Amino acid sequence: MTFLGAMLATLVFAVLVSLHAHAGQDEGENQYTDYSKETPSATLEFDVTSVKFIGGVGWGSGTLHFQDKSYPLKVKIGSAGGIGYREMKGTGKVYKLTSLEDFPGIYGGGGAGITVADKGAGTGTIENGKGVVISITVTDSSGVQLALSAGGMEIAFADE
């Protein structure tokens, strides 16, 4: 596959994942919620590497902390928008999670971030088709990347 073909495939993946994550939602469900005033039902940490050149891909791992237990995760990302390479670590607050079975799946949303050398920051909010919402904050990153992107993230338990 050529470089252009790979970028096109990544862009198509990102769009499809984003559409899938929001499929079936009623218009009334798209109301803005200020999650900073809500109590999270779980938390997570993650360690991800991402590469972007118009379209982007990423991969990594993490840990979900839910109801006093920890669950190892694996992460795959497809996105549209941005350029560069970065390795990042971060945290997430998980909202609307009532059952562990609702957590894995495809999440869609957007985010923004910038990394130059070993200084970087980023934030984003993603939601899966079951209504689980993750508010993500990048706490440590290295590389060179500028991202203002929309896309999707597939999160699965590591033992699946």
Backbone bond lengths (Angstrom), bond angles and torsions (degrees), N, CA, C in turn:
res aa  C-N    CA-C-N  psi(-1)  N-CA   C-N-CA  omega(-1)  CA-C   N-CA-C  phi
1 M - - - 1.449 - - 1.524 107.93 -
2 T 1.301 115.92 134.58 1.458 120.43 179.77 1.520 109.99 -73.23
3 F 1.326 115.55 165.38 1.458 120.99 178.54 1.526 110.61 -59.56
4 L 1.319 117.11 -45.64 1.465 121.26 179.56 1.527 110.62 -62.90
5 G 1.308 116.75 -40.25 1.459 121.03 177.32 1.522 111.96 -63.48
6 A 1.314 116.75 -40.12 1.467 121.18 177.95 1.524 110.69 -65.13
7 M 1.318 117.41 -41.51 1.466 120.88 178.82 1.528 110.80 -65.58
8 L 1.334 117.09 -40.92 1.457 121.15 178.30 1.527 110.41 -64.12
9 A 1.320 117.43 -43.43 1.461 121.21 178.30 1.525 110.85 -61.81
10 T 1.325 117.83 -39.95 1.461 121.86 177.84 1.509 111.25 -64.52
11 L 1.328 117.20 -42.77 1.458 121.80 179.14 1.529 110.59 -63.18
12 V 1.311 117.10 -43.80 1.465 121.13 178.77 1.525 109.92 -63.09
13 F 1.336 117.32 -42.60 1.465 121.64 177.64 1.520 110.58 -58.82
14 A 1.323 117.09 -46.13 1.467 121.35 -178.64 1.518 111.23 -61.40
15 V 1.309 117.08 -44.40 1.466 120.53 -179.68 1.527 110.48 -65.42
16 L 1.319 117.69 -45.30 1.462 121.05 -179.80 1.516 111.92 -62.94
17 V 1.329 117.07 -42.26 1.457 120.83 179.49 1.519 110.21 -63.81
18 S 1.308 116.92 -43.28 1.460 120.78 179.87 1.526 111.02 -63.50
19 L 1.316 117.00 -42.93 1.461 120.48 178.49 1.522 111.44 -66.03
20 H 1.332 116.95 -41.00 1.460 121.47 -179.55 1.528 111.00 -62.51
21 A 1.314 117.33 -39.97 1.458 120.93 -176.86 1.517 111.91 -65.45
22 H 1.321 116.72 -27.30 1.457 119.81 -178.50 1.524 113.25 -106.12
23 A 1.313 118.31 5.12 1.462 121.68 -178.90 1.520 110.46 -65.50
24 G 1.305 114.92 140.63 1.446 119.97 174.88 1.521 115.03 82.94
25 Q 1.310 119.22 0.48 1.454 120.36 178.60 1.521 109.69 -81.69
26 D 1.324 116.17 139.47 1.454 121.14 175.09 1.509 109.38 -75.28
27 E 1.326 116.03 156.65 1.470 121.38 178.94 1.519 111.14 -55.96
28 G 1.341 118.00 -37.89 1.454 122.29 -179.19 1.515 113.49 -66.83
29 E 1.325 117.50 -20.73 1.460 120.92 -179.48 1.516 112.32 -78.70
30 N 1.306 118.86 -10.32 1.457 121.65 -177.30 1.527 112.21 -89.68
31 Q 1.325 117.65 20.66 1.450 122.10 176.60 1.520 109.54 -70.65
32 Y 1.332 116.42 146.05 1.460 121.26 178.75 1.525 110.21 -72.87
33 T 1.310 117.10 134.46 1.455 123.03 175.11 1.517 108.07 -121.00
34 D 1.311 117.05 129.96 1.463 122.42 176.88 1.532 107.77 -87.24
35 Y 1.341 115.74 94.09 1.457 120.31 -175.55 1.521 112.90 -71.84
36 S 1.328 118.47 -14.14 1.464 119.82 178.34 1.532 111.05 -64.66
37 K 1.321 117.26 -17.77 1.459 121.21 178.71 1.526 112.03 -97.97
38 E 1.325 117.06 -0.38 1.467 122.59 -178.71 1.535 109.97 -100.32
39 T 1.315 116.29 157.81 1.459 121.83 174.83 1.527 108.21 -92.60
40 P 1.347 117.91 124.75 1.470 118.85 179.85 1.526 111.33 -67.90
41 S 1.325 115.80 147.39 1.456 120.71 176.72 1.519 111.97 -89.49
42 A 1.331 116.95 -13.33 1.465 122.21 178.01 1.527 108.12 -161.62
43 T 1.324 116.02 169.64 1.466 121.94 174.40 1.517 108.40 -133.46
44 L 1.318 115.62 166.01 1.461 118.97 175.53 1.520 110.18 -151.22
45 E 1.312 115.37 160.68 1.455 123.86 169.37 1.509 106.80 -123.82
46 F 1.346 116.51 151.68 1.452 119.88 179.52 1.519 110.77 -145.08
47 D 1.317 115.05 159.78 1.460 124.80 177.73 1.528 105.21 -139.45
48 V 1.347 116.51 110.47 1.459 121.38 -170.65 1.521 110.42 -132.28
49 T 1.317 116.52 146.63 1.455 123.66 171.37 1.518 107.32 -113.55
50 S 1.345 116.68 134.46 1.459 118.76 177.90 1.518 110.70 -134.04
51 V 1.330 114.74 145.67 1.454 123.47 177.70 1.525 106.79 -126.81
52 K 1.331 116.54 128.22 1.466 120.67 -178.08 1.522 110.66 -132.04
53 F 1.305 115.34 135.36 1.459 123.50 166.84 1.517 105.08 -149.10
54 I 1.292 116.58 88.78 1.457 126.76 -170.29 1.530 108.67 69.34
55 G 1.317 118.33 -65.67 1.456 122.38 170.22 1.512 107.73 -95.18
56 G 1.305 117.27 164.35 1.450 119.17 -178.37 1.512 112.86 -146.79
57 V 1.326 114.41 158.89 1.454 122.22 175.37 1.519 107.73 -132.43
58 G 1.304 115.59 155.74 1.453 120.67 177.19 1.511 110.02 -154.00
59 W 1.328 114.88 161.68 1.456 120.75 -179.33 1.519 107.31 -155.47
60 G 1.322 115.76 155.84 1.447 118.54 179.38 1.507 112.92 172.05
61 S 1.331 113.91 -161.99 1.454 121.13 -176.50 1.524 108.56 -143.39
62 G 1.306 114.80 172.63 1.450 119.51 179.27 1.510 110.65 -172.22
63 T 1.323 114.66 -175.31 1.460 121.59 178.52 1.518 108.88 -139.47
64 L 1.328 116.53 128.80 1.451 123.07 174.68 1.522 108.30 -96.21
65 H 1.331 116.88 133.78 1.464 122.61 175.72 1.526 107.24 -113.37
66 F 1.341 115.22 110.07 1.463 121.28 -174.95 1.520 109.38 -139.71
67 Q 1.308 117.02 125.77 1.459 123.69 178.17 1.526 112.13 50.75
68 D 1.333 115.47 52.33 1.470 124.40 175.64 1.528 114.53 63.05
69 K 1.332 117.79 21.28 1.464 122.24 175.56 1.518 108.53 -129.92
70 S 1.334 115.75 156.07 1.468 121.95 178.84 1.518 109.38 -116.10
71 Y 1.351 115.51 138.39 1.463 122.02 -177.07 1.524 108.99 -129.31
72 P 1.345 118.04 119.51 1.470 119.96 178.02 1.531 110.88 -69.12
73 L 1.345 114.89 143.22 1.457 122.06 -176.22 1.513 111.62 -124.17
74 K 1.343 116.07 158.15 1.461 122.60 167.13 1.524 107.07 -125.45
75 V 1.334 115.99 145.52 1.456 122.18 -171.49 1.521 110.08 -130.79
76 K 1.348 116.49 137.76 1.462 123.49 171.25 1.524 106.76 -128.69
77 I 1.344 116.69 139.48 1.465 121.01 -175.76 1.518 109.99 -128.58
78 G 1.323 116.46 141.09 1.455 123.79 169.19 1.517 107.08 -131.43
79 S 1.338 117.45 133.75 1.459 118.84 -177.15 1.523 111.28 -145.89
80 A 1.316 114.33 162.77 1.459 122.08 175.34 1.522 106.91 -123.42
81 G 1.304 117.32 123.62 1.462 121.48 178.33 1.505 112.12 112.90
82 G 1.301 116.71 127.39 1.458 121.48 175.79 1.509 112.21 119.10
83 I 1.320 114.21 171.71 1.453 121.57 178.63 1.519 108.98 -153.48
84 G 1.339 116.83 141.63 1.454 121.66 174.49 1.512 113.44 120.09
85 Y 1.331 113.50 -171.12 1.461 123.22 -177.84 1.518 107.70 -133.97
86 R 1.328 116.76 138.32 1.456 118.31 172.71 1.509 111.49 -155.59
87 E 1.315 113.29 150.63 1.454 122.17 170.71 1.512 105.86 -109.45
88 M 1.320 116.63 132.69 1.459 118.42 -175.98 1.517 111.90 -140.49
89 K 1.317 113.34 150.39 1.456 122.32 173.89 1.518 106.31 -122.56
90 G 1.307 115.61 148.66 1.444 117.61 -179.67 1.502 112.81 -165.86
91 T 1.315 113.25 -174.71 1.454 121.48 -179.68 1.524 108.89 -129.47
92 G 1.291 114.88 163.78 1.446 119.86 176.26 1.513 110.85 -144.98
93 K 1.314 114.83 146.51 1.457 121.10 172.37 1.522 105.95 -107.51
94 V 1.323 115.73 128.39 1.459 122.09 -175.34 1.530 108.99 -104.71
95 Y 1.324 115.35 129.66 1.460 121.56 -178.61 1.521 110.14 -120.15
96 K 1.335 115.39 152.77 1.465 123.51 176.09 1.534 113.20 65.98
97 L 1.319 117.64 23.75 1.465 121.15 176.70 1.527 108.03 -96.13
98 T 1.322 116.44 112.37 1.463 120.84 179.14 1.525 111.84 -110.43
99 S 1.330 116.70 -22.32 1.457 121.93 -178.76 1.527 108.92 -136.07
100 L 1.311 116.77 135.44 1.460 121.49 -179.27 1.529 111.85 -56.23
101 E 1.316 117.76 -32.93 1.458 122.33 -178.91 1.533 112.67 -65.58
102 D 1.331 117.21 -19.91 1.461 120.78 179.88 1.526 113.12 -82.42
103 F 1.339 118.16 -11.00 1.459 120.00 -173.87 1.534 114.40 -76.41
104 P 1.338 120.11 -51.63 1.472 117.82 -176.90 1.521 111.34 -66.21
105 G 1.323 115.56 152.78 1.451 119.80 177.93 1.507 111.92 146.12
106 I 1.304 114.40 -164.63 1.456 121.57 -177.97 1.522 108.68 -101.87
107 Y 1.326 115.29 126.10 1.464 122.63 -179.47 1.524 108.15 -110.19
108 G 1.300 116.52 141.26 1.454 121.86 176.74 1.507 110.06 -124.51
109 G 1.318 115.50 155.80 1.460 119.67 178.75 1.500 110.20 160.52
110 G 1.304 115.58 -161.02 1.455 120.49 -178.43 1.503 110.92 -139.09
111 G 1.319 113.97 168.42 1.452 118.90 179.43 1.502 110.46 -163.93
112 A 1.314 114.63 171.54 1.453 121.36 178.22 1.510 108.39 -141.13
113 G 1.330 116.15 145.19 1.448 119.31 178.25 1.505 111.35 -168.02
114 I 1.320 114.98 159.70 1.454 121.49 175.77 1.513 108.26 -144.24
115 T 1.322 115.79 138.91 1.454 121.96 176.14 1.515 108.47 -136.75
116 V 1.327 116.85 131.94 1.458 123.30 172.90 1.516 106.46 -134.49
117 A 1.340 116.15 116.89 1.470 123.66 -176.95 1.528 108.38 59.04
118 D 1.328 117.70 -120.32 1.456 119.46 -177.49 1.524 112.07 -105.54
119 K 1.313 116.63 19.81 1.469 121.39 177.79 1.517 108.48 -116.87
120 G 1.311 116.92 129.27 1.449 118.47 178.86 1.507 112.35 -168.71
121 A 1.309 114.73 163.93 1.454 121.61 178.27 1.513 108.41 -154.08
122 G 1.287 116.09 162.22 1.451 120.48 177.22 1.505 110.34 -175.75
123 T 1.308 114.84 159.11 1.452 120.74 179.14 1.520 109.20 -153.32
124 G 1.301 116.78 156.87 1.452 120.83 177.81 1.509 110.84 -173.37
125 T 1.310 115.55 162.68 1.460 121.80 176.13 1.519 107.57 -129.94
126 I 1.329 115.88 130.95 1.456 121.59 -179.33 1.525 109.16 -129.29
127 E 1.328 115.50 155.10 1.462 120.80 -178.14 1.524 109.80 -141.61
128 N 1.332 115.90 142.50 1.463 118.64 176.72 1.523 110.44 -98.85
129 G 1.300 116.44 175.97 1.455 122.03 -176.74 1.516 114.22 -67.78
130 K 1.328 117.78 -12.43 1.461 121.46 178.44 1.523 111.75 -97.88
131 G 1.344 116.65 6.89 1.460 120.91 176.24 1.513 115.53 88.24
132 V 1.329 118.48 2.84 1.463 121.13 177.32 1.529 107.98 -74.76
133 V 1.321 116.47 131.55 1.461 122.85 -176.71 1.525 109.14 -117.26
134 I 1.345 116.28 136.41 1.463 121.30 175.52 1.519 108.19 -122.08
135 S 1.319 116.11 125.42 1.457 122.79 173.52 1.525 106.49 -99.56
136 I 1.340 116.44 114.54 1.463 122.65 -171.37 1.525 110.61 -103.33
137 T 1.331 116.05 139.54 1.457 122.31 172.77 1.519 108.72 -131.16
138 V 1.330 116.86 124.92 1.463 121.48 175.27 1.524 107.35 -80.12
139 T 1.334 116.52 124.51 1.459 120.84 -178.12 1.520 113.26 -103.09
140 D 1.331 117.85 -19.78 1.455 121.69 -178.05 1.527 107.75 -155.76
141 S 1.321 117.25 131.87 1.460 118.71 177.41 1.520 110.21 -151.02
142 S 1.335 114.39 157.64 1.458 120.92 176.33 1.516 108.15 -144.28
143 G 1.327 115.84 154.18 1.453 121.78 -177.41 1.514 109.25 121.91
144 V 1.321 116.38 -161.77 1.458 122.05 175.47 1.522 107.00 -136.24
145 Q 1.338 116.20 113.53 1.456 119.21 -178.50 1.527 110.06 -157.48
146 L 1.313 114.77 142.23 1.455 122.80 171.05 1.513 106.12 -122.49
147 A 1.329 117.00 125.01 1.463 120.47 -176.13 1.511 110.81 -134.50
148 L 1.293 115.47 125.89 1.456 123.81 167.11 1.513 102.80 -136.33
149 S 1.325 115.63 92.78 1.451 116.90 -165.03 1.516 113.94 -136.45
150 A 1.313 113.45 161.09 1.453 123.31 170.18 1.511 106.34 -121.51
151 G 1.300 115.96 148.18 1.447 117.48 179.63 1.499 111.25 174.54
152 G 1.300 114.24 -155.32 1.444 119.33 -176.69 1.503 112.30 -141.80
153 M 1.306 114.12 160.01 1.453 121.72 -178.69 1.528 106.99 -136.47
154 E 1.306 115.87 130.99 1.461 120.26 174.22 1.510 107.28 -102.09
155 I 1.338 115.91 122.78 1.461 121.42 179.40 1.513 107.80 -116.97
156 A 1.329 116.10 129.98 1.466 121.68 178.63 1.519 108.26 -135.44
157 F 1.315 116.16 158.18 1.454 119.40 172.99 1.516 107.67 -71.72
158 A 1.327 117.43 142.61 1.466 122.27 -173.23 1.515 112.86 -61.65
159 D 1.290 119.00 -26.84 1.470 120.64 -178.13 1.523 112.69 -87.84
160 E 1.342 118.53 4.45 1.468 120.96 179.21 1.506 110.74 -90.05
